[in-house]
Amino acid sequence: MSDKKVLKPSAAHPITVSPNKARVVVTAGGKVVADSANALTLQEANYPPAQYIPRADVDFALLERTEHSTYCPFKGDASYYSIRTGDGVAENAVWTYEAPHDAVAEIKDHVAFYPSKVDAIEER
C-alpha cells in the first residue's frame, strides 16, 4: 500500500481539464514531435496551462523513456521521456501520468511537454 499523500483539487488549488479547440503542434530539434486536434488543456492553480497530447498524436520514434519520475499529490506518479533529434537530446522533456488520480483521469494516455525543452508548442 502506498503512503503517498493524495490531494483533491479545491477552491484553494483548482485544477481544470478541458478540450483545446486549437490544433497543438510541438516541435523539437526542427522536427514535429506531436500534432493534435485533440489536446487537453490542464490548468492547475496559478501555474501556466499545460497541453496534454493524446499518445496517438505523438511521434514516439523520437522519444526515449527515462528512469526519471516524480509525484504530484494532485495528479499522481509521472513518468518521463527524452526527445532525440538530429540536434541532440532534450532530457526528460516529456511527462505522462499513466495512472492519474481520479480528479484528472482525462489525462490518462496523454503526454505533456516542458516548453523550455522544446522548440515550440504552438496552438494553431
N, C-alpha and C positions, 0 to 999 in steps of 0.2 A: 504494500500500500504506500502511496506517495505522501510525503509530508509537505509537499509544496502548497503554498497558500493559493487559493483560488478566490479572485475578487470579481464582483459583478459590476458592470457599468452602472453609474448613478448620476444624479444631478451634479455631484462634485467631480466626477470623472466620466463624462459621457463618451460613448462610442456609438457611431452610426456606420452602417454599411449600406451603400446604395449603388444602383447601376450607374455607370458613367455613360452618358448618351453619346459622347465623342468616341472616335477611334483613337486608341492609345498605341503609340509606336515607340519602342525602346531600341536605341542604338548604342553599340559599344564597339570600339576599335573600327569604326566605319561600317559595321555590319548591323543588319536588323536582327535583334535577338528576340523581340516579341512584337506582334502586330495583332491587335484585338479590337473588335467591335463589341466585346462582351466583358470589358473590365468592370471591376467593382471599386468604388472609392471608399476607403475606410478613413473616417475622421475620428481621431481619438483626442479628447480633451483639447489642449492648446497646441498639439503637435501639428506639423504640416500634414495635409492629407496624403495617404499612400494609395497608389494604384495597384490593385491586385488583379493579375492577368491569369486567365484560365491556362492550365498547363498545356492544353491542346494548341494554344496560340503562341507557344514559346519554342524556339529552336534549341532543343536540349542537346543537339550535337555540339553546341558551343559551350555547354555548361559541364562543370565537373563538381560532383558532390564533395564537400569537405567534412572534416571531423568537428568543425565548429558548431556549437549550439548555444542557445540562450533560452531563458524562461521569462515569460511575461505573465504575471498573475491574472491579467485580464483576458489573454488570448491563448496561452499555453506554451508548449515547447516548440521552438523554432529550429529548423534545420537550414543549412546554408549551402550555396553553390558559388563557385568562382566562374568567371566568364573567361574563356580562352579565345583570343582572336589573333590574327597575324601581328598585331601591335603589342601583344603581351598578355598578361593575366590581370584581371581585376579580382583580387582576393575577396572572398565572402561578400560578393556584390549583390547576391540574390538570397532572399529568405522565403521560407514557406512554413506554414503551420499544417502539418499532415493530419493532426487530430486536434483541431482547435476546440476551445471551450464552447459550450452551447450558445453563449451570448453572441459569438461571432462565427457560428457554424457555416455561414455562407462563404467564408474564405477558404474552406477546405478545397483542395485540388486547384489552388491558385498560388502564384508566386508574386513577390514584390521585389523592387529594385532600389538600391540606395542611389539617389540622384547624383551624389558626389562620386560614384564609382562607375557611372556610365556616361556616354557622350550626351545623351538627351533622353528625356521622357516627354514625348510630345502628345498633346491632345489635338486632334485634327477634326 
